[in-house]
Amino acid sequence: MFKFAIPAVAALGLIAAAAQSQANNADIQTGPSAMSWHLSHEGEMAKLAYGMANSDQLALMMTCEPGQAQAVVYGDVQPDTPRLVKASMTAAPIDPLSGGMADETRISLRDPSLQKLARSGKLAVEGDAGHFELTASGDERRLVREFFAYCGSEAV
């Protein structure tokens, strides 16, 4: 009896381990759910975000309204430019999504880093992980240009 039970239990254990391994591999984000640029509108406000589609997982979001000369920037990474301006000198409010401090900065839509994003689809950013570049594909570059056109910037 034990000669049969021990191999059967071992086989069940291997099946469970394989199922767990497949579940972990399914959690890896690839393909259409990978991070990318997205444009949305909320009332008069345009939002250009780099993150996961249809989620609150954003690395960077810029907002503007028509005719504004500046964009408001939120996120874990910020454009790598010395021209960022803190939006408030007082204590930052708590971000309801992350539970952390809501860092809000402003940047001129004519800033060279944003003009480079509009022209080439590349934005140099800085965050906890260091300096790196966010890139936009061909379709995403169209969204970036739409954002700047909506805001009234001549960057495009």
C-alpha positions in Angstrom: 0.0 0.0 0.0 2.8 2.4 0.9 4.6 1.5 -2.3 1.6 3.0 -4.2 0.8 5.9 -1.8 4.3 7.5 -1.7 4.7 7.8 -5.5 1.1 9.1 -5.8 1.7 11.8 -3.2 5.0 12.8 -4.8 3.3 13.0 -8.2 0.5 15.3 -6.7 3.2 17.5 -5.2 5.0 17.9 -8.5 1.7 18.7 -10.3 0.9 21.4 -7.6 4.4 22.8 -8.0 4.1 23.0 -11.7 0.7 24.7 -11.4 2.1 27.2 -9.0 5.0 27.9 -11.4 2.6 28.5 -14.3 0.5 30.9 -12.1 3.7 32.9 -11.3 4.6 33.1 -15.0 1.2 34.4 -15.9 1.8 37.3 -13.5 4.6 38.6 -15.7 3.3 41.6 -17.7 4.0 41.3 -21.4 2.3 42.2 -24.6 -0.7 44.6 -24.7 -0.8 45.1 -20.9 2.8 46.4 -20.7 3.5 50.0 -19.8 2.8 52.5 -22.6 1.6 56.0 -23.3 -2.1 56.8 -23.0 -4.2 59.9 -23.6 -7.5 60.6 -21.9 -9.8 63.6 -21.3 -11.6 64.5 -18.1 -13.8 67.5 -18.7 -11.5 70.3 -20.0 -8.4 68.5 -18.7 -6.2 66.3 -21.0 -4.1 63.6 -19.3 -1.1 62.1 -20.9 0.1 59.1 -18.9 2.8 56.5 -19.1 1.7 53.3 -17.3 -0.5 50.2 -17.5 -3.7 50.6 -19.6 -6.9 50.8 -17.7 -5.2 50.8 -14.3 -3.9 53.1 -11.6 -0.3 51.9 -12.2 1.3 55.0 -13.6 4.9 55.9 -13.7 4.2 59.5 -15.0 1.1 61.6 -15.7 0.9 65.1 -17.1 -2.2 67.1 -17.2 -3.2 70.4 -18.9 -6.1 72.5 -20.0 -6.4 74.3 -23.3 -4.3 77.4 -23.5 -2.1 76.7 -20.4 1.6 77.3 -20.8 2.4 74.6 -18.2 1.6 71.0 -17.5 1.1 69.5 -14.0 3.3 66.4 -13.5 2.5 63.5 -11.1 4.2 60.2 -10.6 7.1 58.1 -9.4 9.3 59.5 -12.2 9.6 63.2 -13.2 11.1 64.7 -16.4 14.8 65.0 -16.1 15.1 68.8 -16.4 16.2 71.5 -14.0 13.1 73.5 -15.0 10.6 71.6 -12.8 8.8 73.8 -10.4 7.2 72.5 -7.2 3.5 73.3 -7.4 3.2 74.0 -3.7 5.6 75.1 -1.0 3.3 73.7 1.8 3.0 70.2 3.0 1.9 67.8 0.2 -1.5 66.1 0.6 -1.8 62.3 0.9 -2.2 60.6 -2.5 -5.4 58.6 -2.2 -4.2 56.0 -4.7 -0.8 55.2 -3.2 -1.2 56.4 0.3 2.1 58.4 0.0 2.7 62.0 -0.4 1.3 63.5 -3.6 4.2 65.2 -5.3 3.0 67.7 -7.8 5.3 69.7 -10.0 4.8 71.9 -13.0 6.8 72.2 -16.2 6.6 74.6 -19.1 5.2 72.9 -22.3 8.0 74.6 -24.1 10.7 72.9 -21.9 13.3 71.2 -24.1 12.6 67.8 -22.5 8.9 68.0 -23.5 9.7 69.3 -26.9 12.0 66.3 -27.4 9.1 64.1 -26.4 6.9 65.8 -29.0 9.5 65.6 -31.7 11.2 62.2 -31.2 9.0 60.3 -28.7 11.7 60.2 -26.1 11.5 61.7 -22.6 14.4 61.5 -20.2 13.1 60.9 -16.6 14.5 60.6 -13.1 13.1 58.5 -10.3 14.2 56.3 -7.4 15.6 53.8 -9.9 17.9 56.5 -11.4 17.9 58.2 -14.8 16.3 56.5 -17.8 14.2 57.3 -20.9 10.6 56.6 -21.7 9.9 56.1 -25.4 6.7 56.3 -27.4 5.9 54.0 -30.4 4.6 55.5 -33.6 0.9 55.3 -32.5 1.9 56.6 -29.0 3.7 59.6 -30.6 0.5 60.6 -32.3 -1.1 60.7 -28.8 1.7 62.8 -27.5 1.3 65.3 -30.4 -2.5 65.4 -29.7 -1.8 66.2 -26.0 0.4 69.2 -26.9 -2.0 70.4 -29.6 -4.9 70.2 -27.2 -2.9 72.2 -24.6 -2.2 74.9 -27.1 1.6 74.4 -27.1 3.7 75.1 -30.2 6.0 72.2 -29.2 4.6 70.1 -32.0 
